[in-house]
Amino acid sequence: MNMTRMRQICLRLLKLKKTDYIVILLVGVLLLIVVLPVKEEKKTCSDSQKKAKAKSVSESTYDDEEYEKLLEKKLEGILERMDGVGEVSVMITLSDDGTRIVDKDTKETSESIEKTTVIYDDEDASVPYVTSTDKPTVSGVLVVAQGGGNPQINNDISNAVSALFDVPMHKIKIAKMISREE
């Protein structure tokens, strides 16, 4: 634009009445409201949010064997750092495969309370919506350690395992590792 055109626009703006300024201001505010996104309060999860959450819960869980191996490796790493324990091999058994808590819709009437499981469609099947997953429970632990013949070290290992997995002492067995002579 050239300077004369700009001057003409400025002169027109100066000649406007107060009501014209108010109209221009209101149109500008209206445009801002339309253009800027507004955050809504989340009262319920949409189907896509439920699917995403359910998939993240299922992807974050291990199958039983992977979970056992992960616990065994972590326990071996910790026990080998304890004084006098030496090299360690661990076996863990699980009593269950964990629990999955599903979402339920609750309808209350004056006579009764009705609960129904929330279901979503996952490709070809209907799947319950899982809100949380509890890990499997450790039922027994076998520790084979180089220092396993020492009663004090056996006691230390038993106390550590019991504290970590909340397993009763009678479900923890410590054995001495055979020496590998070459």
KAFEN-V606714 format. One record per residue. N is the residue number from 0. RES is the residue in three letters. PHI is phi as a letter, one per 20 degrees, with the letter a starting at -180 (* if undefined). NEAR is the number of other ideal C-beta (glycine too) atoms within 10 Angstrom. Layout:
n | res | phi | near
N | RES | PHI | NEAR
N | RES | PHI | NEAR
This chain:
n | res | phi | near
0 | MET | * | 7
1 | ASN | e | 6
2 | MET | f | 7
3 | THR | f | 7
4 | ARG | f | 9
5 | MET | f | 10
6 | ARG | f | 10
7 | GLN | f | 11
8 | ILE | f | 10
9 | CYS | f | 10
10 | LEU | f | 9
11 | ARG | f | 9
12 | LEU | f | 11
13 | LEU | f | 7
14 | LYS | e | 8
15 | LEU | f | 11
16 | LYS | e | 8
17 | LYS | f | 7
18 | THR | f | 8
19 | ASP | f | 11
20 | TYR | f | 11
21 | ILE | f | 10
22 | VAL | f | 12
23 | ILE | f | 12
24 | LEU | f | 10
25 | LEU | f | 10
26 | VAL | f | 10
27 | GLY | f | 10
28 | VAL | f | 10
29 | LEU | f | 10
30 | LEU | f | 10
31 | LEU | f | 9
32 | ILE | f | 9
33 | VAL | f | 8
34 | VAL | f | 7
35 | LEU | f | 7
36 | PRO | f | 5
37 | VAL | d | 6
38 | LYS | f | 5
39 | GLU | d | 6
40 | GLU | f | 4
41 | LYS | e | 8
42 | LYS | e | 5
43 | THR | c | 6
44 | CYS | e | 14
45 | SER | f | 9
46 | ASP | f | 10
47 | SER | f | 9
48 | GLN | f | 11
49 | LYS | f | 18
50 | LYS | f | 16
51 | ALA | f | 12
52 | LYS | f | 15
53 | ALA | f | 21
54 | LYS | f | 13
55 | SER | f | 10
56 | VAL | f | 16
57 | SER | f | 13
58 | GLU | f | 7
59 | SER | e | 8
60 | THR | e | 17
61 | TYR | d | 14
62 | ASP | f | 9
63 | ASP | g | 12
64 | GLU | f | 9
65 | GLU | f | 10
66 | TYR | f | 18
67 | GLU | g | 18
68 | LYS | f | 12
69 | LEU | f | 12
70 | LEU | f | 20
71 | GLU | f | 18
72 | LYS | f | 11
73 | LYS | f | 13
74 | LEU | f | 22
75 | GLU | g | 16
76 | GLY | f | 11
77 | ILE | f | 15
78 | LEU | f | 24
79 | GLU | f | 14
80 | ARG | e | 9
81 | MET | f | 15
82 | ASP | f | 8
83 | GLY | n | 12
84 | VAL | f | 22
85 | GLY | m | 15
86 | GLU | f | 13
87 | VAL | c | 23
88 | SER | c | 14
89 | VAL | c | 22
90 | MET | c | 13
91 | ILE | c | 22
92 | THR | d | 13
93 | LEU | d | 17
94 | SER | e | 11
95 | ASP | b | 11
96 | ASP | d | 13
97 | GLY | n | 14
98 | THR | c | 12
99 | ARG | d | 15
100 | ILE | e | 12
101 | VAL | e | 15
102 | ASP | f | 18
103 | LYS | c | 13
104 | ASP | e | 10
105 | THR | d | 8
106 | LYS | d | 9
107 | GLU | d | 9
108 | THR | d | 7
109 | SER | f | 4
110 | GLU | e | 6
111 | SER | b | 7
112 | ILE | d | 8
113 | GLU | d | 11
114 | LYS | d | 9
115 | THR | c | 10
116 | THR | f | 11
117 | VAL | f | 15
118 | ILE | c | 15
119 | TYR | c | 15
120 | ASP | e | 10
121 | ASP | d | 12
122 | GLU | l | 5
123 | ASP | e | 5
124 | ALA | c | 8
125 | SER | e | 9
126 | VAL | c | 15
127 | PRO | f | 15
128 | TYR | e | 18
129 | VAL | e | 18
130 | THR | e | 15
131 | SER | b | 10
132 | THR | c | 14
133 | ASP | e | 11
134 | LYS | f | 14
135 | PRO | f | 21
136 | THR | e | 14
137 | VAL | f | 21
138 | SER | d | 14
139 | GLY | a | 17
140 | VAL | c | 23
141 | LEU | d | 16
142 | VAL | c | 25
143 | VAL | d | 16
144 | ALA | c | 25
145 | GLN | f | 19
146 | GLY | e | 21
147 | GLY | f | 19
148 | GLY | e | 12
149 | ASN | e | 16
150 | PRO | g | 9
151 | GLN | f | 9
152 | ILE | f | 21
153 | ASN | g | 20
154 | ASN | f | 12
155 | ASP | f | 18
156 | ILE | f | 25
157 | SER | g | 18
158 | ASN | f | 12
159 | ALA | f | 17
160 | VAL | f | 26
161 | SER | f | 15
162 | ALA | f | 9
163 | LEU | f | 15
164 | PHE | d | 17
165 | ASP | l | 9
166 | VAL | d | 20
167 | PRO | f | 9
168 | MET | g | 10
169 | HIS | f | 8
170 | LYS | d | 16
171 | ILE | d | 20
172 | LYS | c | 15
173 | ILE | d | 24
174 | ALA | c | 13
175 | LYS | e | 15
176 | MET | f | 16
177 | ILE | f | 8
178 | SER | e | 6
179 | ARG | e | 7
180 | GLU | e | 4
181 | GLU | d | 2
